Amino acid sequence: MKFNFITKREADKISDTRTLITKQTFFAGDGRIGYMERGTLSDLVEQLEADAPGLLRQYRHCFECVKENFTITTGLNKNKHTVSGADYYYLRFKKGLIELPATVYEVERIGQFIKDYAYGLIRTDFTIEDLIEEARSN
């Protein structure tokens, strides 16, 4: 008797109807709304590198977890920083036994990106390094 098992990866390819967001379509332009302007991301990363490398590491976690299809296990509540007054999302990503926290500040439409991902509307194929490279190339 021969069994035809579908592997998890094959099953994901068959049933994945989410919209693929690439590093090009993540950014606004060419009639697209996008989630962020290229210049905004470049400025954000420069500021985080200089002033908050720990927060930049959390942004890396966020984008890597989204790329690797982790589940967001926290609510999607927007919080307000007590000192700066800036809006942010505190997220916990989980896949198997791995759980990673990430704090992501509301910059342009990043909150919508998080919600679209959490609601299963989108998937991605990039990390924040790919976005930084794309932002700086144009």
RAVENPE-V10516 format. One record per backbone hydrogen bond with DSSP energy under -1.0 kcal/mol. NH is the residue of the N-H (numbers start at 1). CO is the residue of the C=O. E is the energy in kcal/mol with one decimal. If there is no record, write none. Layout:
BEGIN
<<NH,CO,E> <NH,CO,E>>
END
This chain:
BEGIN
<<11,7,-2.5> <12,8,-2.5> <13,9,-1.8> <14,10,-1.9> <15,11,-2.5> <16,12,-1.2> <19,121,-2.5> <21,123,-3.2> <26,22,-1.6> <28,36,-1.8> <29,32,-1.7> <32,29,-2.0> <35,26,-3.6> <36,26,-1.0> <41,37,-1.8> <42,38,-2.2> <43,39,-2.5> <44,40,-2.6> <45,41,-2.8> <46,42,-2.3> <47,43,-2.3> <48,44,-2.7> <49,45,-2.9> <50,46,-1.8> <51,47,-3.0> <52,48,-1.9> <56,52,-1.9> <57,53,-1.9> <58,54,-1.3> <59,55,-1.9> <60,56,-2.2> <61,57,-2.3> <62,58,-2.5> <63,59,-2.5> <64,60,-2.5> <65,61,-2.8> <66,62,-2.2> <67,63,-2.2> <68,64,-2.2> <69,66,-1.3> <70,65,-2.8> <71,94,-2.8> <73,92,-3.2> <79,88,-3.5> <81,86,-3.0> <85,81,-1.3> <88,79,-2.3> <89,104,-2.9> <91,102,-3.4> <93,100,-3.3> <94,71,-2.5> <95,98,-2.4> <98,95,-2.1> <100,93,-2.4> <102,91,-2.5> <104,89,-2.7> <106,87,-2.5> <109,35,-1.9> <110,107,-1.8> <113,109,-1.8> <114,110,-2.3> <115,111,-2.3> <116,112,-3.0> <117,113,-2.2> <118,114,-2.8> <119,115,-2.6> <120,117,-1.7> <121,116,-2.7> <123,19,-2.2> <131,127,-1.7> <132,128,-2.6> <133,129,-2.4> <134,130,-2.3> <135,131,-2.9> <136,132,-2.2> <137,133,-1.2>>
END
